[in-house]
Amino acid sequence: MQGQMMDYQLTLTPMLERARRLFYKKEIATKAGPAMERRTYGEMAERAGRLANTLEKLGVRRGDRVATFAWNNARHLELYFAVPCMGAVLHPINLRLPGEQIAYIVNHADDKVLFVDPTLLPAVEKLAPHLKAVKHFVVMGDKIPETTLNPIHAYEELLKDAASDYAWPRLHENDAAAMCYTSGTTGNPKGVAYSHRAIYLHSFGLSMADSFGICERDTVMPVVPMFHVLAWGTPFVSTMVGAKIVFPGPHLQPRDLAELIQNERVTLTAGVPTLWMGMLALMEKERFDLSSLREMIVGGAAAPQSMIETYEKKHGLKVTHAWGMTEMTPLGTVSKLKSYQIDLPEAERFAIRAKQGTPAMGVEIRAVDENGGEAPWDGKTFGELQVRGPWIISSYYNDDRSPQSFMDGWFRTGDVVTIDPEGYVQIVDRTKDVIKSGGEWISSQDLENAIMAHPKVLEAAVIAVAHPKWQERPLACVVPKPDFKDSITKEEIIEHLRGRFDKMYLPDDVVFIEAVPKTSVGKFDKKVLRQSYREYVLPSVSGG
Ligand code: ADP
């Protein structure tokens, strides 16, 4: 027997319509210089209609790609809805990538129109001669500035001349709504095309109380860029539920963030650990009233347990650790305690919360060992994490590298994990970062987390260095806090680790560096460090 429910397509259009009808008074605030620019969802929906009319006039048709080169702001949100709801495909570009990768991405996606923030014009001007399919540039401001881009339009002028009514077409839920490219740590970036259905279901995923629980009463500040996996889906779910949004624009310094949380009474924010480490360091010196925050979502790279603990114990703020990927829209796991874990001793509670968490409803997980068998959920056995579900990639966009990323219908994440009997995933490492020492695998992330718990340490990255006997051994690259630059010693770092790790896991050497190099989305770039220390001779080799 067949179910007898309507064949209702899961698309983004009802989200936009819902915000227009129910949440028209709710605010979307953007930091623009020292002032805030304020709009409502009512205005957003109206302007999305104008934008769709404009895009149609510029020749954008169903399935065409429309690129954005922009920070997190209200105009970007209008594009987030106007483009997919008219049946075209939104393509936010990671503006921190090297120029040749950006050109590759724009050409690979075949972007027809490119929207650019006024402050980012110079970067696009340089690239323009290499962008093959782009027919129009639109600067996201009031008027056309001095520029070599051609043909160029001003966003507000286009909107002013357009009708606000737009007959949103009926779309199929499997139509592409948006696309993002992975940051391409090896080779060219790979494209991921998100369907309407994936984003729709993912938005429900983010609104579940046991994930981020985003609801109408929230004030959400997406610090994670809108070009980094669609700001982890927060703009869509916020619109769906009518939460107030606070966009930081290009203002991402710790003080900007702390002031925005304080002044706009932000309840939930999301970003990579380096941001929150920076804000924590600032809070050691200055006071802010961040009492409105109910949750800080940290993901994209491992959140050190010490950071989660310090926020909670010193500042009463709850950090929630989550894991995901560009290929997963991106929600994978969220680390929350189960009801019967709440009364566990403090150390055990923090140890659980520092794991990456249990899979969200909609995400199935398994860990696969070196022989292709499933690793037991014992919290000890290492395996590659594989996932499947309705918001997980089934193949890369026009890319012949696709097949090696899949195994029997599962997506291979490239993350080495353990899964414990309660279902909590712990990312041990990226397959390429794990240190292979005499047949044992050493987790660089475990060492980093422990080192970053040292009171004199700001950041630490641990990398593999070649060793004639052991194949690879760990080298700790440590950034001291400014006040301890002159007093920190190698010995105290090793001593600090000694009680926590078996002797064979201890780094063979510690070097002090100015800063850990970061990738385009703010993660530790260990590839660059590995390159710098390729020839490094460990004292255990030189006899030192
Ligand atoms: P990119 O490759 O562009 O950085 P993603 O942002 O999609 O792309 O990165 C996904 C990867 O980031 C994951 O496979 C994982 O290695 C890492 N990652 C994401 N969240 C976490 C986390 N909470 N802890 C550890 N690693 C994480």
Residues whose N, C-alpha, C, O or C-beta is under 5 A from the ligand:
A	BS01	ADP	T182 S183 V298 G299 G300 A301 A302 A303 A322 W323 G324 M325 T326 E327 Q356 T413 D415 I427 R430
